Amino acid sequence: MIGDGDDDVRFDWRRGGAAGAGLLAALVLLAMVFLVKFANDAREQALSAERRAYDVALVVRNVSSNISRAEAALGRFVLDEQAETGALYSNDWAVAGHQIRQLARLIRGNEQQEARVQELERLYRVRGEELAIAARAALAGQDQSGISYFYQAGRSGTLRQLDSKLNEIIVSERRALRERIEQSQFFSAEADRLTDYLSWLGILVGIGAISLGVVAVQALRQNAAARRQAESEAERAENLEVAVRDRTQELWEANQALKAEAMEREAAEAQLRQVQKMEAVGQLTGGIAHDFNNMLAVVVGGIDLAQRRLNGPRREVLMHLQNAMEGATRAAALTRRLLSFARSEPLLPERVDSRDLINGMSDLLDRTLGERIKVDVELDPETWPSYVDPHQLENAIVNLAVNARDAMDGQGMMRIATANVTLAANEVGDVRPGQYVKISVTDTGCGMTSDVLEHAFEPFFTTKPVGKGTGLGLSQIFGFAHQSGGEVGIESEVGKGTTVAIYLPRTEVEAKVRVHPAVQRAAEEDVHVPGARILLVEDDPRVRTATVDALEDLDYDPVACSSGAEAIELFHAREFDLVITDVIMPEMTGPELIKHLTTNYERDFAVLFVTGYVGDGESDELRGHELLRKPFTVGALAGAVSAALARTAIDPPRPSAAAAKA
């Protein structure tokens, strides 16, 4: 019995030892499997980092290549000044900027590289500003100044800094690439070594399985099957990764091809727009040259004949001078129409009630159109107010009325109407959605063909005989409407007549409604203060001398200067009742001068602005003051000075000391 018990104990010990050995082997096997998985994951991460490093290096080389091509294209551009060469420079430079942004996305997460790319972006912008000076000079055709600017840009150290920063990025990525390759090799070796250990462990497990019997054998077979399946899955995963990489490359190449095609299309569209622009400029230039040469011929001829007959009959001299003045006046009117067409005519908008304005124009329209034109006025009693320049609106209505009269050969029925309309986007031209006041002029004349309608708003396009029109009427109305935020529409039928409508945005601005200037001037009393002290600021010496002489003839006391700085010194030394200043002057503009005087001096003085052209955004600064447009006559100057003195709310200006003594 005792022997049997010892045998049982020994058997249990052996069985327990075998089971323990098998459990230990299983634990070791499990640990080895996890180590293999960890090594494979680490290898995949190292390979992914290695691929990203290659991508970064490729993008950096592309950036350097595109910058070099852009600068080479700019060098050719400043030499030949061809638009195609400039487009190559612009495209290569823009592609380099896009690739720098792509580089910033690739190195995201690497603080050192992010700092280098930020510095690279800054150097790229600085270099772009340096090259842009030469590009603009070449584009403007400024002789050889583009070459000089390009040479100066070549001497700048920015390009070397750019190359140095790109080299730093590549060196850093290469260093990181070597580290990642070493990590990849290390983990690959570790994975192979662990795989070998796993094979030896399989053999040990197989040996242990002999002791454990059928159970251990089954376990070994299952382990072998699982290992084969894992290898198969790993192979499938690798094949899938290769397929995904190939497909990604194909998509990237397709995307690059689409981008290249889009850039070519944009370049072609830009060239087409440039050709159309130059065609329009050529047409406009030809029309301007033709009309100005005619008017200058009248001016030069009249002055020349007047000089030749100074000792002759006074009536003949006056006739030639009047002809010259008429030619100059027509040239000034043409200039103003061109400014209106270009939307550069200064607008002084205010709240306008179209009904009152049109009613106030009845006498003006009767004198302009003649007795054989019957005007039917249909004004909506609930017409909304609009916020526009009343003078420009009056000129637009008069131009439409004159066109209608000419279309009816000076005889027929004309209808002027107002209405409130609500328009959708692009319902009429390029109009924005909203509420508008519609002012329409309808005639019963010959109407327009489709070809005439297509060119109606083009400058210097006219169907009238030579000498009967400039072709700027509708283009001036078009510029005024767009500058006021509105639109112009035309409806016409051959043989039945034409309707031209001006659409002006409705306004909620509360202000005094302005009536027609003729009615307003009739109710105002001219203000003329002999000896009033006037400060004249004009940078053109000839205009300054002529204006001083005119003011002295009008019994005023003028003091003239050529700049804003001189005007401030004079204003500090003595008092003035009126400041007459040009709008556009070097160093300090007229509005800037008036703002400085009103801010720093607690004096009451009137203001009169004089201008021949007002730039974008400057017309807002002229509101609340009188405006005299160049060229002007002595009578126009007298009226503008009187209006400026009357606009002030202070007592009438005191005569100067010189006037008091006189």
C-alpha positions as CSV (number, residue, x, y, z in Angstrom):
1,M,0.0,0.0,0.0
2,I,2.8,2.2,1.0
3,G,4.5,1.6,-2.3
4,D,1.4,2.3,-4.2
5,G,1.1,5.6,-2.4
6,D,4.6,6.6,-3.3
7,D,3.9,5.7,-6.9
8,D,0.8,7.9,-6.9
9,V,2.7,10.8,-5.3
10,R,5.5,10.5,-7.8
11,F,3.0,10.3,-10.7
12,D,1.2,13.4,-9.4
13,W,4.5,15.2,-9.1
14,R,5.5,14.3,-12.6
15,R,2.1,15.2,-13.9
16,G,2.1,18.4,-12.0
17,G,5.6,19.2,-13.2
18,A,4.7,18.5,-16.8
19,A,1.6,20.7,-16.5
20,G,3.7,23.4,-14.8
21,A,6.3,23.2,-17.5
22,G,3.6,23.3,-20.2
23,L,2.0,26.3,-18.5
24,L,5.4,28.1,-18.2
25,A,6.1,27.3,-21.8
26,A,2.7,28.7,-22.8
27,L,3.3,31.9,-20.9
28,V,6.7,32.3,-22.5
29,L,5.2,31.6,-25.9
30,L,2.5,34.2,-25.2
31,A,5.2,36.7,-24.1
32,M,7.2,36.0,-27.3
33,V,4.1,36.6,-29.4
34,F,3.5,40.0,-27.9
35,L,7.1,40.9,-28.3
36,V,7.0,39.9,-32.0
37,K,3.8,42.1,-32.4
38,F,5.5,45.0,-30.6
39,A,8.6,44.7,-32.8
40,N,6.4,44.6,-36.0
41,D,4.4,47.6,-34.9
42,A,7.6,49.5,-34.1
43,R,9.0,48.6,-37.5
44,E,5.8,49.8,-39.3
45,Q,6.0,53.1,-37.4
46,A,9.7,53.5,-38.3
47,L,8.9,52.7,-42.0
48,S,6.0,55.3,-41.9
49,A,8.3,57.9,-40.5
50,E,10.9,57.0,-43.1
51,R,8.4,57.6,-45.9
52,R,7.4,60.9,-44.4
53,A,11.0,62.0,-44.3
54,Y,11.4,61.1,-48.0
55,D,8.2,63.1,-48.8
56,V,9.6,66.1,-46.9
57,A,12.9,65.9,-48.8
58,L,11.0,65.7,-52.1
59,V,8.9,68.8,-51.3
60,V,11.9,70.8,-50.2
61,R,13.7,70.0,-53.5
62,N,10.5,71.1,-55.4
63,V,10.3,74.4,-53.4
64,S,14.0,75.2,-54.2
65,S,13.5,74.2,-57.9
66,N,10.3,76.4,-58.3
67,I,11.9,79.4,-56.6
68,S,14.9,79.1,-58.9
69,R,12.6,78.8,-61.9
70,A,10.5,81.8,-60.8
71,E,13.6,84.0,-60.4
72,A,14.9,82.9,-63.8
73,A,11.5,83.7,-65.3
74,L,11.5,87.1,-63.7
75,G,15.0,87.7,-65.1
76,R,13.7,87.0,-68.6
77,F,10.6,89.1,-67.8
78,V,12.5,92.3,-66.9
79,L,14.5,91.9,-70.1
80,D,11.7,91.1,-72.6
81,E,8.7,92.6,-70.6
82,Q,6.4,89.9,-72.2
83,A,3.2,89.0,-70.4
84,E,3.8,85.3,-71.0
85,T,7.2,85.5,-69.3
86,G,5.6,87.4,-66.4
87,A,2.9,84.7,-66.1
88,L,5.6,82.0,-65.9
89,Y,7.2,83.9,-63.0
90,S,3.9,84.4,-61.2
91,N,2.9,80.7,-61.6
92,D,6.3,79.3,-60.4
93,W,6.3,81.6,-57.5
94,A,2.7,80.7,-56.5
95,V,3.5,77.0,-56.8
96,A,6.5,77.4,-54.5
97,G,4.3,79.1,-51.9
98,H,1.8,76.2,-52.2
99,Q,4.6,73.7,-51.7
100,I,5.8,75.5,-48.6
101,R,2.3,75.2,-47.1
102,Q,2.3,71.5,-48.0
103,L,5.7,71.2,-46.3
104,A,4.2,72.8,-43.1
105,R,1.5,70.1,-43.1
106,L,4.1,67.3,-43.6
107,I,6.3,68.3,-40.6
108,R,3.4,69.0,-38.2
109,G,4.3,67.7,-34.8
110,N,8.1,68.4,-35.1
111,E,8.6,71.7,-33.2
112,Q,12.1,72.3,-34.5
113,Q,11.1,71.7,-38.1
114,E,7.9,73.8,-37.7
115,A,10.0,76.7,-36.5
116,R,12.3,76.3,-39.6
117,V,9.3,76.2,-41.9
118,Q,7.8,79.3,-40.3
119,E,11.1,81.1,-40.9
120,L,11.1,79.8,-44.5
121,E,7.5,81.2,-45.0
122,R,8.7,84.6,-43.7
123,L,11.8,84.6,-46.0
124,Y,9.5,83.5,-48.9
125,R,7.2,86.6,-48.3
126,V,10.2,88.9,-47.9
127,R,11.8,87.6,-51.1
128,G,8.4,87.9,-52.9
129,E,8.2,91.6,-52.0
130,E,11.7,92.2,-53.2
131,L,11.0,90.5,-56.6
132,A,7.5,92.1,-56.9
133,I,9.1,95.5,-57.2
134,A,11.0,94.4,-60.3
135,A,7.9,92.6,-61.7
136,R,5.7,95.6,-61.3
137,A,8.3,97.9,-63.0
138,A,8.6,95.4,-65.9
139,L,4.8,95.1,-66.1
140,A,4.4,98.9,-66.2
141,G,7.1,99.0,-69.0
142,Q,9.3,101.5,-67.1
143,D,12.2,101.2,-69.5
144,Q,15.2,99.5,-67.8
145,S,14.0,100.1,-64.2
146,G,12.8,96.5,-63.9
147,I,16.4,95.3,-64.6
148,S,17.8,97.6,-62.0
149,Y,15.3,96.4,-59.4
150,F,16.0,92.8,-60.3
151,Y,19.7,93.4,-59.9
152,Q,19.1,94.9,-56.5
153,A,17.0,92.0,-55.5
154,G,19.8,89.6,-56.6
155,R,22.2,91.3,-54.3
156,S,19.9,90.8,-51.3
157,G,20.8,88.2,-48.8
158,T,17.2,86.8,-48.7
159,L,17.8,84.2,-51.4
160,R,20.9,82.8,-49.6
161,Q,18.9,82.7,-46.4
162,L,16.1,80.9,-48.2
163,D,18.6,78.3,-49.6
164,S,20.2,78.0,-46.2
165,K,16.8,77.4,-44.5
166,L,15.9,74.8,-47.1
167,N,19.2,73.1,-46.6
168,E,18.7,73.1,-42.8
169,I,15.3,71.4,-43.3
170,I,16.8,68.8,-45.6
171,V,19.8,68.1,-43.3
172,S,17.4,67.7,-40.3
173,E,15.2,65.4,-42.2
174,R,18.2,63.4,-43.4
175,R,19.5,63.1,-39.8
176,A,16.0,62.0,-38.7
177,L,15.9,59.6,-41.7
178,R,19.1,57.9,-40.7
179,E,17.8,57.5,-37.2
180,R,14.5,56.1,-38.4
181,I,16.3,53.7,-40.8
182,E,18.5,52.5,-37.9
183,Q,15.3,52.1,-35.8
184,S,13.7,50.2,-38.6
185,Q,16.7,47.9,-39.0
186,F,16.9,47.4,-35.3
187,F,13.3,46.4,-34.9
188,S,13.5,44.2,-38.0
189,A,16.5,42.4,-36.5
190,E,14.6,42.1,-33.2
191,A,11.6,40.8,-34.9
192,D,13.7,38.2,-36.8
193,R,15.5,37.2,-33.6
194,L,12.3,36.9,-31.7
195,T,10.9,34.8,-34.5
196,D,13.9,32.5,-34.3
197,Y,13.4,32.2,-30.5
198,L,9.7,31.5,-31.1
199,S,10.7,28.7,-33.4
200,W,13.0,27.2,-30.8
201,L,10.3,27.6,-28.2
202,G,8.0,25.7,-30.6
203,I,10.4,22.9,-30.6
204,L,10.6,22.9,-26.8
205,V,6.9,22.9,-26.7
206,G,6.8,20.0,-29.1
207,I,9.2,18.1,-26.9
208,G,7.0,18.9,-23.9
209,A,4.0,17.8,-25.9
210,I,5.4,14.3,-26.0
211,S,5.1,14.2,-22.2
212,L,1.7,15.7,-22.2
213,G,0.4,13.4,-24.8
214,V,-2.4,14.0,-27.2
215,V,-3.4,17.3,-25.5
216,A,0.1,18.8,-26.0
217,V,0.2,17.6,-29.6
218,Q,-3.1,19.2,-30.4
219,A,-1.9,22.4,-28.7
220,L,1.2,22.4,-30.8
221,R,-0.7,21.9,-34.0
222,Q,-3.1,24.7,-33.1
223,N,-0.1,27.0,-32.4
224,A,1.5,26.1,-35.7
225,A,-1.8,26.8,-37.5
226,A,-2.2,30.2,-35.7
227,R,1.4,31.1,-36.7
228,R,0.8,30.3,-40.3
229,Q,-2.4,32.3,-40.3
230,A,-0.5,35.3,-38.7
231,E,2.1,35.1,-41.4
232,S,-0.5,35.0,-44.1
233,E,-2.3,38.0,-42.6
234,A,0.9,39.8,-42.4
235,E,1.6,39.1,-46.0
236,R,-1.9,40.2,-47.0
237,A,-1.5,43.4,-44.9
238,E,1.8,44.1,-46.7
239,N,0.3,43.5,-50.1
240,L,-2.6,45.8,-49.2
241,E,-0.2,48.5,-48.0
242,V,1.7,48.3,-51.3
243,A,-1.6,48.5,-53.2
244,V,-2.7,51.5,-51.2
245,R,0.6,53.2,-51.7
246,D,0.4,52.7,-55.5
247,R,-3.2,54.0,-55.6
248,T,-2.2,57.0,-53.5
249,Q,0.6,57.8,-56.0
250,E,-1.8,57.5,-58.9
251,L,-4.2,59.9,-57.2
252,W,-1.4,62.3,-56.4
253,E,-0.3,62.3,-60.0
254,A,-3.9,62.8,-61.3
255,N,-4.3,65.7,-58.8
256,Q,-1.0,67.3,-60.0
257,A,-2.2,66.9,-63.6
258,L,-5.5,68.6,-62.8
259,K,-3.7,71.5,-61.0
260,A,-1.5,72.0,-64.0
261,E,-4.5,72.0,-66.3
262,A,-6.3,74.5,-64.1
263,M,-3.2,76.8,-64.0
264,E,-3.0,76.6,-67.8
265,R,-6.7,77.5,-68.1
266,E,-6.3,80.4,-65.7
267,A,-3.3,81.7,-67.6
268,A,-5.3,81.4,-70.9
269,E,-8.3,83.2,-69.4
270,A,-6.0,85.9,-68.0
271,Q,-4.5,86.4,-71.5
272,L,-7.9,86.6,-73.0
273,R,-9.0,89.2,-70.4
274,Q,-5.9,91.2,-71.1
275,V,-6.6,91.2,-74.9
276,Q,-10.1,92.3,-74.3
277,K,-9.0,95.0,-71.9
278,M,-6.4,96.3,-74.4
279,E,-9.0,96.3,-77.1
280,A,-11.3,98.4,-74.9
281,V,-8.4,100.7,-74.0
282,G,-7.5,101.2,-77.6
283,Q,-11.1,102.1,-78.5
284,L,-11.3,104.5,-75.6
285,T,-8.0,106.1,-76.4
286,G,-8.9,106.6,-80.0
287,G,-12.2,108.2,-79.1
288,I,-10.5,110.5,-76.5
289,A,-7.7,111.5,-78.9
290,H,-10.2,112.3,-81.7
291,D,-12.5,114.5,-79.6
292,F,-9.7,116.2,-77.7
293,N,-7.8,117.0,-80.9
294,N,-10.9,118.6,-82.3
295,M,-11.4,120.7,-79.2
296,L,-7.7,121.6,-78.9
297,A,-7.8,122.6,-82.5
298,V,-10.6,125.1,-81.7
299,V,-8.7,126.4,-78.6
300,V,-5.3,126.7,-80.2
301,G,-6.7,128.2,-83.4
302,G,-8.9,130.7,-81.5
303,I,-6.0,131.8,-79.3
304,D,-3.6,132.0,-82.2
305,L,-6.0,134.1,-84.3
306,A,-6.7,136.3,-81.3
307,Q,-2.9,136.9,-80.8
308,R,-2.6,137.8,-84.5
309,R,-5.4,140.3,-84.4
310,L,-4.7,142.0,-81.1
311,N,-4.3,145.2,-82.9
312,G,-7.3,144.6,-85.1
313,P,-11.1,145.0,-84.5
314,R,-12.0,144.2,-80.9
315,R,-15.1,142.3,-82.0
316,E,-13.0,139.8,-84.1
317,V,-10.6,139.3,-81.2
318,L,-13.4,138.6,-78.8
319,M,-15.0,136.2,-81.3
320,H,-11.8,134.1,-81.5
321,L,-11.4,134.1,-77.7
322,Q,-15.0,133.0,-77.3
323,N,-14.4,130.1,-79.7
324,A,-11.3,129.1,-77.7
325,M,-13.3,129.3,-74.4
326,E,-16.1,127.2,-76.0
327,G,-13.5,124.5,-77.1
328,A,-12.0,124.4,-73.6
329,T,-15.4,124.2,-72.0
330,R,-16.3,121.2,-74.2
331,A,-13.0,119.5,-73.3
332,A,-13.7,120.0,-69.6
333,A,-17.2,118.5,-70.1
334,L,-15.6,115.5,-72.0
335,T,-13.2,115.0,-69.1
336,R,-16.0,115.0,-66.6
337,R,-17.9,112.5,-68.6
338,L,-14.9,110.3,-68.8
339,L,-14.5,110.5,-65.0
340,S,-18.1,109.6,-64.6
341,F,-17.7,106.6,-66.9
342,A,-14.6,105.5,-65.0
343,R,-16.5,106.0,-61.7
344,S,-13.8,108.6,-60.6
345,E,-16.0,111.7,-60.6
346,P,-16.4,112.8,-57.0
347,L,-19.9,112.1,-55.7
348,L,-21.4,114.1,-52.9
349,P,-24.5,112.0,-52.1
350,E,-27.4,113.1,-50.0
351,R,-31.0,112.0,-49.4
352,V,-32.9,112.8,-52.6
353,D,-36.6,112.7,-53.3
354,S,-36.9,111.9,-57.0
355,R,-40.3,113.5,-57.3
356,D,-39.2,116.9,-56.0
357,L,-36.0,116.7,-58.1
358,I,-37.9,115.9,-61.4
359,N,-40.6,118.5,-60.7
360,G,-37.8,121.1,-60.1
361,M,-36.3,120.2,-63.5
362,S,-39.4,121.0,-65.5
363,D,-38.2,124.4,-66.7
364,L,-34.7,123.0,-67.5
365,L,-36.2,120.2,-69.5
366,D,-38.6,122.5,-71.4
367,R,-35.7,124.8,-72.5
368,T,-33.5,121.8,-73.4
369,L,-36.0,119.7,-75.3
370,G,-37.9,122.4,-77.2
371,E,-41.6,123.0,-77.7
372,R,-42.2,120.1,-80.1
373,I,-41.4,117.5,-77.4
374,K,-44.3,116.8,-75.1
375,V,-43.2,115.5,-71.7
376,D,-45.6,113.3,-69.7
377,V,-44.5,113.0,-66.1
378,E,-45.8,110.1,-64.0
379,L,-44.4,110.2,-60.5
380,D,-45.4,107.6,-57.9
381,P,-46.7,109.6,-54.9
382,E,-45.0,107.0,-52.6
383,T,-41.6,107.1,-54.3
384,W,-38.9,106.0,-51.9
385,P,-35.9,108.3,-51.3
386,S,-32.4,107.5,-52.5
387,Y,-29.0,108.4,-51.4
388,V,-27.2,109.8,-54.5
389,D,-25.4,112.9,-55.8
390,P,-28.3,115.1,-57.0
391,H,-26.2,117.0,-59.6
392,Q,-25.1,113.7,-61.2
393,L,-28.7,112.4,-61.1
394,E,-30.0,115.6,-62.8
395,N,-27.3,115.2,-65.5
396,A,-28.3,111.6,-66.0
397,I,-32.0,112.5,-66.5
398,V,-31.1,115.4,-68.9
399,N,-28.8,113.0,-70.9
400,L,-31.6,110.5,-71.2
401,A,-34.1,113.2,-72.2
402,V,-31.7,114.5,-74.9
403,N,-31.1,111.0,-76.3
404,A,-34.9,110.4,-76.4
405,R,-35.4,113.8,-78.2
406,D,-32.8,112.9,-80.8
407,A,-34.3,109.4,-81.3
408,M,-37.6,111.1,-82.1
409,D,-36.0,113.7,-84.4
410,G,-37.0,116.5,-82.1
411,Q,-40.8,115.8,-82.2
412,G,-42.9,113.3,-80.2
413,M,-44.1,112.1,-76.8
414,M,-41.7,111.5,-73.9
415,R,-42.6,109.9,-70.6
416,I,-40.6,110.4,-67.4
417,A,-41.8,108.1,-64.6
418,T,-40.8,106.9,-61.1
419,A,-41.7,103.6,-59.4
420,N,-40.8,101.5,-56.4
421,V,-39.5,98.0,-57.4
422,T,-38.0,95.0,-55.5
423,L,-35.4,93.2,-57.6
424,A,-33.8,89.8,-57.2
425,A,-30.1,89.2,-57.7
426,N,-29.1,89.9,-61.4
427,E,-32.6,90.5,-62.4
428,V,-31.4,93.7,-64.2
429,G,-27.7,93.5,-65.1
430,D,-25.5,92.8,-62.1
431,V,-27.9,94.3,-59.6
432,R,-27.9,93.1,-56.0
433,P,-31.2,91.9,-54.4
434,G,-33.1,94.7,-52.6
435,Q,-35.5,97.6,-52.9
436,Y,-34.8,100.2,-55.6
437,V,-36.2,103.5,-57.0
438,K,-36.8,103.1,-60.8
439,I,-36.5,106.3,-62.8
440,S,-37.4,105.7,-66.4
441,V,-37.4,107.8,-69.6
442,T,-39.5,106.4,-72.5
443,D,-39.6,107.8,-76.1
444,T,-41.6,106.9,-79.2
445,G,-38.6,107.1,-81.5
446,C,-36.8,104.7,-83.9
447,G,-35.7,102.2,-81.2
448,M,-32.5,100.2,-81.2
449,T,-31.4,97.0,-83.0
450,S,-29.9,94.1,-81.0
451,D,-26.4,95.1,-82.2
452,V,-26.8,98.7,-81.0
453,L,-28.2,97.4,-77.6
454,E,-25.1,95.2,-77.2
455,H,-22.7,98.2,-77.5
456,A,-25.0,100.9,-76.0
457,F,-22.9,101.5,-72.9
458,E,-19.5,101.4,-74.6
459,P,-17.6,104.7,-74.5
460,F,-17.6,106.8,-77.7
461,F,-20.1,104.5,-79.3
462,T,-22.9,106.5,-81.0
463,T,-25.3,106.2,-83.8
464,K,-25.6,110.0,-84.2
465,P,-24.0,111.8,-87.2
466,V,-20.4,113.2,-86.8
467,G,-20.4,116.2,-84.5
468,K,-23.9,115.5,-83.0
469,G,-22.7,113.4,-80.0
470,T,-19.6,112.1,-78.2
471,G,-21.0,108.6,-77.4
472,L,-20.4,109.1,-73.6
473,G,-24.0,109.8,-72.5
474,L,-25.1,106.3,-71.6
475,S,-21.6,105.3,-70.5
476,Q,-21.6,108.2,-68.1
477,I,-25.0,107.2,-66.8
478,F,-23.8,103.6,-66.4
479,G,-20.8,104.7,-64.4
480,F,-22.9,107.0,-62.1
481,A,-25.5,104.2,-61.5
482,H,-22.9,101.7,-60.5
483,Q,-20.9,104.2,-58.4
484,S,-24.2,104.8,-56.5
485,G,-24.8,101.1,-56.0
486,G,-27.5,100.8,-58.7
487,E,-27.9,99.6,-62.2
488,V,-29.2,100.7,-65.7
489,G,-31.6,98.7,-67.9
490,I,-32.6,99.2,-71.5
491,E,-35.7,97.9,-73.3
492,S,-36.1,98.8,-76.9
493,E,-38.0,97.7,-80.0
494,V,-37.2,98.9,-83.5
495,G,-39.8,101.3,-84.8
496,K,-41.7,101.6,-81.4
497,G,-39.3,103.3,-79.0
498,T,-36.9,102.8,-76.2
499,T,-37.1,102.9,-72.4
500,V,-34.0,103.5,-70.3
501,A,-34.4,103.0,-66.6
502,I,-32.0,103.9,-63.7
503,Y,-32.3,101.8,-60.6
504,L,-31.1,103.5,-57.4
505,P,-31.1,101.8,-54.0
506,R,-33.7,102.8,-51.4
507,T,-32.2,104.7,-48.4
508,E,-33.3,105.2,-44.8
509,V,-31.0,108.2,-44.3
510,E,-32.9,111.1,-42.8
511,A,-31.7,114.4,-44.2
512,K,-33.1,117.5,-45.8
513,V,-34.3,116.8,-49.4
514,R,-32.3,118.8,-52.0
515,V,-34.2,120.5,-54.8
516,H,-32.9,121.4,-58.2
517,P,-30.0,123.8,-58.1
518,A,-31.8,126.3,-60.4
519,V,-34.6,126.6,-57.9
520,Q,-32.2,126.6,-54.9
521,R,-30.0,129.4,-56.4
522,A,-33.1,131.5,-57.1
523,A,-34.0,131.4,-53.4
524,E,-30.4,132.1,-52.1
525,E,-28.8,135.5,-51.9
526,D,-25.2,135.7,-53.0
527,V,-22.7,136.4,-50.3
528,H,-19.9,138.7,-51.4
529,V,-17.7,140.2,-48.7
530,P,-15.1,142.5,-50.3
531,G,-11.7,142.2,-48.6
532,A,-12.5,138.7,-47.1
533,R,-9.2,137.0,-46.1
534,I,-8.7,133.9,-48.2
535,L,-5.9,131.3,-47.9
536,L,-5.3,129.6,-51.3
537,V,-3.4,126.2,-51.3
538,E,-2.5,125.0,-54.8
539,D,0.6,123.1,-55.9
540,D,0.5,124.1,-59.6
541,P,2.1,127.5,-59.9
542,R,0.1,128.5,-63.0
543,V,-3.2,127.6,-61.5
544,R,-2.2,129.3,-58.3
545,T,-1.3,132.6,-60.1
546,A,-4.5,132.6,-62.2
547,T,-6.7,131.9,-59.1
548,V,-5.0,134.7,-57.1
549,D,-5.5,137.2,-59.9
550,A,-9.2,136.1,-60.1
551,L,-9.7,136.5,-56.4
552,E,-8.1,140.0,-56.4
553,D,-10.4,141.0,-59.3
554,L,-13.3,139.9,-57.1
555,D,-12.2,142.3,-54.3
556,Y,-10.9,139.5,-52.0
557,D,-7.7,139.5,-50.0
558,P,-5.9,136.2,-51.0
559,V,-2.7,134.7,-49.7
560,A,-1.3,131.8,-51.7
561,C,1.0,128.9,-50.9
562,S,2.0,125.6,-52.6
563,S,1.7,122.9,-49.9
564,G,-0.1,121.8,-46.7
565,A,3.0,122.6,-44.5
566,E,3.2,126.2,-45.8
567,A,-0.6,126.5,-45.3
568,I,-0.3,125.4,-41.6
569,E,2.4,128.0,-41.0
570,L,0.3,130.8,-42.6
571,F,-2.8,129.7,-40.7
572,H,-0.9,129.8,-37.4
573,A,0.4,133.3,-38.1
574,R,-2.9,135.0,-39.0
575,E,-6.6,134.4,-39.3
576,F,-8.5,133.6,-42.5
577,D,-12.2,133.7,-43.4
578,L,-12.0,131.0,-46.1
579,V,-9.5,128.3,-47.0
580,I,-9.5,127.3,-50.7
581,T,-7.4,124.1,-51.2
582,D,-6.7,121.6,-54.0
583,V,-7.9,118.1,-53.1
584,I,-4.9,116.0,-54.4
585,M,-1.5,117.4,-53.5
586,P,1.9,115.8,-52.7
587,E,2.7,115.0,-49.0
588,M,-0.6,116.3,-47.6
589,T,-4.0,116.2,-49.4
590,G,-6.6,118.9,-49.1
591,P,-8.9,116.9,-46.8
592,E,-6.0,116.0,-44.6
593,L,-5.1,119.7,-44.3
594,I,-8.6,120.8,-43.4
595,K,-8.8,118.0,-40.8
596,H,-5.6,119.2,-39.2
597,L,-6.7,122.8,-39.1
598,T,-10.1,122.1,-37.6
599,T,-8.6,119.7,-35.1
600,N,-5.8,122.0,-33.9
601,Y,-7.2,125.5,-34.2
602,E,-10.4,126.6,-32.6
603,R,-11.4,129.0,-35.3
604,D,-14.4,129.3,-37.5
605,F,-13.6,129.4,-41.2
606,A,-15.2,128.4,-44.5
607,V,-13.8,125.7,-46.8
608,L,-13.8,125.4,-50.6
609,F,-12.3,122.3,-52.2
610,V,-11.0,122.6,-55.8
611,T,-10.3,119.4,-57.8
612,G,-9.9,118.0,-61.2
613,Y,-9.9,114.3,-60.1
614,V,-10.8,112.6,-56.8
615,G,-9.4,109.2,-56.0
616,D,-11.2,106.2,-54.5
617,G,-12.6,106.8,-51.0
618,E,-11.7,110.6,-50.9
619,S,-15.2,111.8,-51.9
620,D,-16.5,110.9,-48.5
621,E,-14.1,113.5,-46.9
622,L,-15.5,116.3,-49.1
623,R,-19.1,116.1,-47.8
624,G,-20.3,119.2,-45.9
625,H,-18.1,121.5,-48.0
626,E,-18.4,123.3,-51.3
627,L,-16.6,121.7,-54.3
628,L,-15.3,123.5,-57.4
629,R,-14.2,121.4,-60.3
630,K,-11.4,122.3,-62.6
631,P,-11.2,123.9,-65.1
632,F,-13.4,126.9,-63.9
633,T,-14.1,130.4,-64.9
634,V,-14.0,133.5,-62.8
635,G,-17.7,133.5,-62.6
636,A,-17.7,129.9,-61.3
637,L,-15.1,130.8,-58.8
638,A,-17.1,133.8,-57.6
639,G,-20.2,131.6,-57.1
640,A,-18.3,128.9,-55.3
641,V,-16.6,131.4,-52.9
642,S,-20.0,133.0,-52.2
643,A,-21.6,129.6,-51.6
644,A,-18.7,128.6,-49.2
645,L,-19.0,131.8,-47.2
646,A,-22.8,131.4,-47.1
647,R,-22.5,127.8,-45.9
648,T,-20.8,128.7,-42.6
649,A,-23.0,129.4,-39.6
650,I,-20.8,132.2,-38.2
651,D,-21.2,135.9,-38.7
652,P,-20.1,137.4,-42.0
653,P,-16.3,137.6,-42.3
654,R,-14.7,140.8,-41.2
655,P,-12.9,142.8,-43.8
656,S,-9.1,142.6,-43.6
657,A,-6.9,145.4,-42.5
658,A,-5.9,146.2,-46.1
659,A,-9.5,146.4,-47.2
660,A,-10.4,148.6,-44.2
661,K,-7.7,151.0,-45.1
662,A,-8.8,151.1,-48.7
